[in-house]
């Protein structure tokens, strides 16, 4: 197989009818490392919206149980990618996602914004740092995949095109990014978690490296001192060089899914999808309101 053979395969597929299959090829074969980093950044930047970051702080899931929360989120989302929406495992993952979200007072606008980050941030990351840019087929397939996920989650007024997703994300961040003390605690806990995956003496360097990859709007919202221009330039150049090096490697022949990531540490002996995630009680354990019984779960 040649380096661009899988891209040629993707371009022969229908990005609407075979969206999740194309997305799976991109995530598990073409850019597994890049999608992992980009989706980490996608979730991280949502904390800069005080309504989201503050809620996460009140639940204590990302401050007291950071590793498990990271693992469960990655595994649930990736189960749908690996097995598809129509599979038993895919439906179970979506059911767990919906059960958790319905226990909290989360508005449609915030849910839609989070969905936008899943579409926009991987394309921006891969176009900047990947071994090649994301093709139009892959971009459209990503949009269709996450529109499908959004419908299963009951999110209303989902954007229809990548350009609409991007505009929605940028306008929402411009209107809602702001300082929040609780959100800053969630951000600090997340940076500490990422540093914990590597030898302890590297922690200060890893924190600086991560901050160097953040845009100014995020740094302002969390009130982090921005790294120097030189540090930013070197860090971003190093990540781009990694992408160029990957381009010289032979194409991946076996898929790599989130469950295989070294960062997933909570389940050394395996896991059941139905057991993942939190089971908050409405009115207790961080949920500020009690909700009426929800309709039948999507899936």
C-alpha positions in Angstrom: 0.0 0.0 0.0 1.3 3.5 -0.9 1.2 6.5 1.4 -1.9 8.1 -0.3 -3.7 4.8 -1.2 -6.2 5.2 1.6 -7.0 8.8 0.7 -7.7 7.6 -2.8 -10.0 5.0 -1.3 -11.8 7.7 0.7 -12.3 9.8 -2.4 -14.1 6.9 -4.1 -16.6 6.6 -1.2 -19.8 8.6 -0.7 -19.2 11.1 2.2 -22.9 11.2 2.9 -23.9 7.6 2.7 -20.6 6.2 4.1 -19.8 9.1 6.5 -18.9 7.0 9.6 -16.9 4.6 7.5 -14.8 7.4 6.1 -14.5 9.0 9.5 -13.3 5.7 10.9 -10.6 5.5 8.2 -9.4 9.0 9.0 -9.4 8.5 12.8 -8.1 5.0 13.1 -5.7 4.8 10.1 -4.7 8.2 8.8 -4.5 10.4 11.8 -5.0 8.5 15.1 -2.5 10.6 17.1 -3.8 13.9 15.6 -7.4 13.2 16.3 -6.6 12.3 19.9 -4.8 15.5 20.4 -7.4 17.6 18.6 -10.3 16.1 20.4 -8.5 16.7 23.7 -8.2 20.3 22.7 -11.8 20.4 21.6 -13.1 19.3 25.0 -10.6 21.4 26.8 -11.6 24.7 25.1 -15.3 24.2 26.2 -14.2 24.8 29.8 -13.7 28.5 28.9 -17.4 28.8 28.6 -18.3 29.5 32.3 -21.6 27.7 32.0 -19.8 24.5 30.9 -16.6 24.9 33.0 -18.6 25.9 36.1 -20.9 22.9 35.8 -18.0 20.5 35.4 -16.3 22.0 38.5 -19.5 21.5 40.5 -19.7 17.8 39.5 -16.1 17.4 40.5 -15.7 14.8 37.7 -12.8 16.7 36.1 -11.2 17.9 39.3 -11.4 14.9 41.6 -11.6 12.0 39.0 -9.8 13.5 36.0 -8.4 10.3 34.6 -11.6 8.3 34.7 -13.6 11.2 33.2 -11.1 11.5 30.4 -11.1 7.8 29.8 -14.9 7.4 29.8 -15.4 10.3 27.4 -12.8 9.0 24.9 -14.1 5.5 25.1 -17.8 6.3 24.7 -17.2 8.6 21.7 -14.8 6.2 20.0 -17.1 3.2 20.5 -19.6 4.9 18.1 -16.7 5.4 15.6 -15.4 1.9 15.9 -18.7 0.0 15.8 -21.1 2.4 14.2 -24.5 4.0 15.2 -26.5 0.9 14.4 -24.4 -1.6 16.4 -25.4 -2.8 19.9 -22.2 -1.2 21.4 -22.8 2.0 19.5 -26.3 2.3 20.8 -25.2 1.5 24.3 -22.6 4.2 24.2 -25.1 6.8 23.0 -27.5 5.7 25.7 -24.9 6.2 28.4 -24.0 9.7 27.0 -27.7 10.7 27.0 -28.3 9.3 30.5 -25.4 11.5 31.8 -26.4 14.7 30.0 -30.0 14.4 30.9 -29.1 14.5 34.6 -27.8 18.1 34.3 -29.4 21.4 33.3 -27.4 21.8 30.0 -28.9 24.1 27.4 -29.1 23.3 23.7 -26.7 26.2 22.9 -23.9 24.7 25.0 -24.6 21.2 23.6 -24.5 22.5 20.1 -21.2 24.3 20.8 -19.5 21.2 22.1 -20.6 19.3 19.0 -19.1 22.1 16.9 -15.7 21.7 18.6 -15.7 18.0 17.6 -16.1 19.0 13.9 -13.9 22.1 13.7 -11.0 21.5 16.0 -9.7 18.3 14.3 -9.7 19.9 10.9 -7.9 23.0 12.2 -5.3 20.8 14.0 -4.7 18.4 11.1 -4.5 21.2 8.6 -1.9 22.9 10.7 0.1 19.9 12.1 -1.0 16.7 10.2 1.1 14.8 7.6 -1.4 16.1 5.1 -4.5 18.3 5.1 -7.9 16.9 5.7 -9.6 16.3 2.4 -13.0 17.6 1.5 -14.5 14.1 1.6 -13.2 13.6 5.1 -14.5 17.0 6.2 -18.0 16.4 4.8 -18.0 12.9 6.4 -17.0 14.3 9.8 -19.9 16.8 9.5 -22.4 14.0 8.6 -21.1 11.8 11.4 -21.5 14.4 14.1 -24.8 15.6 12.8 -26.0 12.0 13.2 -24.5 11.9 16.7 -26.2 15.2 17.5 -29.6 14.0 16.4 -29.2 10.9 18.5 -28.5 13.2 21.5 -31.6 15.3 20.7 -29.6 18.5 19.9 -31.6 21.0 18.0 -30.6 23.4 15.1 -27.4 21.5 14.3 -25.3 23.3 11.5 -25.5 21.6 8.1 -22.1 22.3 6.6 -18.5 22.6 7.9 -18.6 26.3 7.2 -21.7 26.6 9.4 -20.1 24.6 12.2 -17.1 26.8 12.1 -19.1 30.1 12.1 -21.2 28.8 15.0 -18.1 27.8 17.0 -16.3 31.1 16.5 -19.4 33.3 17.2 -20.2 31.3 20.3 -16.7 31.6 21.7 -16.6 35.3 21.0 -19.8 35.8 22.9 -19.2 33.3 25.8 -15.5 32.9 26.6 -14.9 34.6 29.9 -13.0 34.2 33.2 -14.6 31.9 35.8 -12.7 30.7 38.9 -14.3 27.3 38.9 -13.6 26.8 35.2 -10.0 27.7 35.8 -9.8 24.8 38.4 -11.1 22.4 35.8 -8.5 23.7 33.3 -5.7 23.3 35.9 -6.8 19.8 36.7 -6.8 18.9 33.0 -3.3 20.3 32.5 -2.1 18.3 35.5 -3.7 15.2 34.1 -1.9 15.5 30.8 1.4 16.1 32.5 0.8 13.0 34.7 1.1 10.7 31.6 4.8 11.4 31.4 7.8 11.4 33.9 7.3 13.9 36.7 10.4 16.0 36.0 8.9 16.8 32.6 5.7 18.3 34.1 6.7 22.0 33.9 7.9 21.6 30.3 4.7 19.8 29.3 2.6 22.5 30.8 4.5 25.2 28.9 4.2 23.1 25.7 0.5 22.8 26.1 0.0 26.5 26.7 2.1 27.3 23.6 -0.5 25.4 21.5 -3.5 27.4 22.9 -4.8 30.4 21.1 -5.0 33.8 22.8 -8.7 33.7 23.4 -8.3 30.6 25.6 -5.3 32.0 27.4 -7.2 35.2 28.2 -10.3 33.3 29.4 -8.3 31.2 31.9 -5.9 34.1 32.7 -2.8 32.2 31.9 0.4 34.1 31.1 1.1 33.5 27.4 4.4 31.7 26.6 6.9 33.8 24.8 6.6 34.2 21.0 9.8 32.2 20.7 8.5 29.3 22.8 5.3 29.2 20.8 7.2 29.2 17.5 9.4 26.4 18.6 6.6 24.2 20.0 4.4 24.6 16.9 7.3 24.0 14.6 8.2 20.8 16.5 4.6 19.5 16.1 4.6 20.4 12.4 7.9 18.5 12.0 6.3 15.5 13.6 3.7 15.6 10.9 6.3 15.8 8.1 8.1 12.8 9.6 4.9 10.7 9.7 4.4 11.5 6.0 7.6 9.6 5.3 6.5 6.5 7.1 4.6 3.7 5.5 0.8 3.9 5.9 -0.8 2.2 8.9 -2.1 -1.3 8.1 -4.0 -1.9 11.4 -6.5 0.5 13.0 -5.7 2.3 16.2 -8.7 3.2 18.3 -9.0 5.3 21.5 -9.1 2.1 23.7 -5.5 1.4 22.6 -4.2 4.8 23.6 -1.6 4.8 26.3 -3.4 7.7 28.0 -6.3 5.4 28.8 -5.4 4.1 32.3 -8.6 3.4 34.3 -9.3 -0.1 32.8 -6.2 -2.2 32.7 -8.3 -5.4 32.6 -10.9 -4.1 30.0 -14.2 -2.4 30.4 -17.9 -2.7 29.6 -19.5 0.2 27.6 -22.6 0.0 29.8 -20.5 0.6 32.9 -18.7 3.7 31.6 -19.5 7.3 32.7 -21.2 8.8 35.7 -24.6 8.0 37.2 -25.6 11.3 38.9 -28.8 11.4 40.9 -31.0 14.5 39.9 -30.7 17.0 42.7 -27.7 15.3 44.3 -24.1 14.7 43.4 -23.6 18.0 41.5 -26.9 18.1 39.6 -28.5 21.5 40.4 -32.1 20.6 39.4 -34.4 17.7 39.2 -35.8 16.9 35.8 -39.0 15.4 34.5 -38.6 11.8 33.2 -37.0 12.0 29.8 -38.5 10.5 26.6 -37.1 7.2 25.3 -33.4 7.4 24.9 -31.9 7.9 21.4 -29.9 5.1 20.0 
